[in-house]
Amino acid sequence: MARCTICNKATVFGNSRSHAMNQANRPFKPNLKKVKIVVNGTVKRVNVCTRCLRSNKVTRAI
């Protein structure tokens, strides 16, 4: 579910560390937006991460 359709950025797992250095597993999810983009001349609604939106890897449909 949490995956960018352009760059395949997905959820990765790491640790959250408290002040007492206790560790607990936690997910790092990508910042996804559901946008309409133009793919091969057709308009699709897909999940795209904000890094791909900002770097103009997609053309948004109007």
N, C-alpha and C positions, 0 to 999 in steps of 0.2 A: 504494500500500500504506500508506504512512505518512500517513494523512489522517483527521481527525476527522469523523465522520458528522454531527455537530451543527453545528459552526461552519466546517467545511471548512478548518481549519488544516492546512497541509501543510509539507513540507520546503522550506526556503529556503536559499540558498547565500550564503556570505560568504567572508571571508578570515581565516585564522589568521595572526597576526603574531608572529614570534619576537622575542627581545631585540635581534637585529641588524636588525630591521625587514624581514626577508624575509617574503614573503607566499606563501601556498599556499591554494588553494581548499578549502573544507570545508563540509559540510552542517550545518545546524541543524535537527534533527528534533524534532517535538512529542512531549511526554510522553504517550503513549497507553496506555490500559488497555482490555482486552477485558472488557466488563461486560454483564450482562443488564439491559435497560431495557424499560419498557413503552411501546409505540408503538401508538396507536389501539386499546388494549385487548388487544393481543397482546404476547407476550414475545419480544424479539429479542436476539441476542448481537452487539454491534457494538463498533467501536473508538471510544472517546470520550477526548478529552484531559482532563487533570486540571483544567484551568481550568473546563471545562463541568461536571465533577463537583462541584467546590468551590462553584460559583455556583448550584447546584441548577437547571440548565437541563434536567436529565433526572430521571426518577423511576426508581430502581433497582427491579428485580423481586426479590422475596424467594424 
